[in-house]
Amino acid sequence: MNSYNDFFAGSATVAGALIGLLFVALSIQPERNRDERSVEHRAVAGTAFTALLDALFVSLIGLQPGAGLQYGAVIFGALGLISSVNLSRRIWLVRGQVELSRRWSTFMGFIIVMYAAQLIVGLWPHMSTASQSSYTAAFIYAMFSVGIGRSWELLGMQRDRSLIDQVREALVHNLTHTETPPNPAGPASPASPADDPPPAS
């Protein structure tokens, strides 16, 4: 467990900072949080906050003497699962009344599976301390990925495209410019009348 102390300390610090930045992002457009039609916006904010909160408290549990990582996995896995299922149900009920992104079901499905896996690991009997720490670190990475990705959406940077799509487009754009360097001589200028040969006499 001692070998993971530095990791848990660092992840707790990062999670706390990201939660603070998430509150700042939410305070930029408070009217969207109160708009009844912004159900998906509130779901994105809720899943980002829950994931970062999970990473924070699980990291703090890992720093405790004697730890208790499986108890933390059970508690926060169950809370995250209940919260995500409830948010998915709300979105499903209003899917025909408001405009939703095309990937909302994929994202929510992945998040539900992630919390279900965390809950199962927490309930797994006779798990060694090393295995508990290893699984917990993996779930912390997953929580950071979800929290940062959903926060990215809150800033309006994804729209209908995922972060992966934007990175792929940027790489293709850079590769295209690298493979077709500009012509240093520039475009050929049309021949001037003075360059034409004189007519035969």
Buried (B, 14 or more C-beta within 10 A) or exposed (E): BEEBEEBBBEBBEBBBEBBEEBEEBBEEBEEBEEEEEBBBBBBBBBBBBBBBBBBBBBBBBBBEEEBBBBEBBBBBBBBBBEBBBEBBEBBEEEBEEEEBBEBBBEBBEBBBEBBBBBBEBBEEEEBEEEBBBBBBBEBBEBBBBBBBBBBBBBEEEBEEBBEEEBEEEEEEEEEEEEEEEEEEEEEEEEEEEEEEEEEEE
